Amino acid sequence: MLHLRVIAPPGQSSAVVDLLAADPGVTHLVVLPGAARQPAGDYVTCDVVRESADGVLRGLQELGVEAHGAIAADDVELTLSAAADKAAEDAPGHGEDAVVWDEIAAKTGEQTVLTGTFLALIIVATMIAGIGVLLDQPILIVGAMVVGPEFGPLAALCVALLRRQPRIIGRSVQALVVGFLAAMLVTVLSTWALTATGLVGRDMLLADRPLTDFIWRPDALSWVVGLLAGVAGMLSLTSKKSGSLVGVLISVTTVPAAANVAVAAAYGVWHEAAGSALQLVINLAAIVLAGLLTLVVQLCWWRRVQRRSARGVPRQRADRLGSVSASRRPPRDAG
């Protein structure tokens, strides 16, 4: 369930309240006339089940509330209310499957910014993976996968492609390209530095590495795993399953592949660098394709659910609107 906070501009409050009151998934509706000061307007709050949240937010935007007012939403961790239970029963679909597109866009959009933290994380992850490659240590490879922040821009890219947002697409691609290039460059330098101190050597890269040599030997399974990870990652993001997302991060060798490119390039082993680069491209492309297809399926599924439920909703909405209108009528004069 989401808690909505709306500042309805003067002249729009009635339409906003009617919209919220008419939706069966909305409950705990509170209206404070004239309470908002900046921007000025009526302060309206309510709780809405996730199944109805996307439609409610879209309706508020169609009214133009965000242009002269404000719309904010927060997750509600605990609700003890019979009215909330009824709203969940009346709303179509299941909250676990619901996708709040504005929430996903906002969440992923924040992860497209090329910040110092993003660069630091992807550089550190790639350096850890580079050492793991030379030592043939899967533990270090898994640790690097968890540290790597690359799934954020990948998810944002999928959402932006679906919603046709060129600016977000450009920012996502920029974050990925600059991030991986910077990480590989630093890893090349760190590999040279570690070699100079005698901690690692070229012979370690050329030795048999049965536990990690899959990183530079892509095959058909690399594509399959990338597709599955893309599906799981997008589902975990849209359904807020953070535990599943961690599993996705340690299943695809994006950061380790970039690290192997850097280490192999540092030692001039170009055939291994090329194989790792191909592995990286395959995994990135598979994740984006699978993530985009997952979003398309979710979008089509929810549209179908909403169309099927809309047949029985008009009467229910009319009843709720009628009760709201009746509550607003002035009482009749007893005399």
Buried (B, 14 or more C-beta within 10 A) or exposed (E): BBBBBBBBBBEBBEBBBBBBBBBBBBBBBEBEEEEBEEEEBBBBBBBBBBBBBBBBBEBBEEBEBBEBBBBEBEEBEEBEEEEBEEBBEBBBBEBEBBBBBBBBBEBBBEBBBBEEEBBEBBBBBBBBBBBBBBBBBEEBBBBBBEBBBBBBBBBBBBBBBBBEBEEBBEBBBBBBEBBBEBBBBBBBEBBEEBBEEEEBEBEBBEEEBEBBBBBBEBEEEBBEBBBBBBBBBBBBBBBBBEEBBEEBBBBBBBBBBBBBBBBBBBBEBEEBBBBBBBBBEBBBBBBBBBBBBBBEEBBEEBEEBBEEBEEEBEEEBEEBBEEBEEEEEEEEEEE
